Amino acid sequence: MANPRERFTDGGGHYYSDDEVAGLLGITVGRLRNKLSAGSPLPPRIRPPGCRYRLWPCAEVHDWLAQFMTCTRDVSAVDGAARRRGRPTKVEVRSRRH
């Protein structure tokens, strides 16, 4: 039998399998199936009639993942001075109080 992603392409539309989506999300295929049956939020997917496989449109999966993108900022760049690691000394704690 042919690969399901090769059978269902629409002129440039590519699809992920369950294995590939689980890899993108950093979870196992079993956990992905549990999330599907529990109704957890997941990217949009299709299940064509007569097909045993779920197909995940690549563009929609990446769009869904992009909405959870967070940015981090460098705290030392904002303060101008590098922060020291570890617990602050008593003098540093007292100076911050005033």
N, C-alpha and C positions, 0 to 999 in steps of 0.2 A: 504494500500500500504506500502511496506517495505521502510525503511529508505534508501535514495539514496546512502549514504556512505557505507551501508552494501551490497548493490547490486553491487557496482563497487569497488571491492578490488582486487588487483592482488598479492596475496601471500605476504602479509606484507605491501603493499602500502595502506596508509590510506589517507583519504581526509577530508577537512574541508568544511562546508557549508558556505553560505553567512553570516549567523549570527555569526559564529565562527571567520571568517576572519575579519568582522567588529569589533568584540570585540578585536582581536589582534591588529588591527590598531587604536583602540580607537575612532572609528567613528560609526555613526548609519548605519543601513542597507540602509536607504534611501540615505544617503550620498555616500555609497559604490556604489549604483546603478547609482547615478549621475556621479560619477567618471568613471564608466564603459562606460556610454553613451558619456561622454565628451572625452574619449580617454586618460585619465590621466594615468600616470605610475602606474601599479599595479602588484602584483605577477602573474606568469603564472597560467592559469586556463584551464580547459577542459570542453567541453559540449558534452557529448556522444550523439549519434543519438538516438532519441526517448525518451530523458530524458528532463524534464522541468527544471532541476536544473543545476546550474554551480557547478563543483567540483574543489576544490583547493587542489592539492597535498601537503601534509604536509611538506615534505622535501623541495620542491621548494619554498613554502611560507617562511619557516625559512631561506633558503639560500638568498632569496630576501631581507628579513628584515636584515640579517647579513651584507649586503653591506652598510647599512646606520648606522652601529654601530660607535659611536664616543667614545673617551676616554677623561676623564677629569683629570686634574692634580691638585694637591693641591698646591696653590700658596704659602702658608705659609711654606710648607715643602721645597720649592726651596729657598726661601729667608732666611730661618733659624729663622726668627722672626715673631711672630704673628702680623697680620695687625690689626690696630685699626679701629673700625667701625665709620662711620660718615664722615663729612667733615674734611679735614686736617686743622690744625691750620696754621696761617700765617707763623710761624717759620718753620714748616715742608715744606710749599710751597717754601719758600725762600731758604731753605737748598737744595732742589731738583734742583733748577735752577742752582746752582754753581757746 
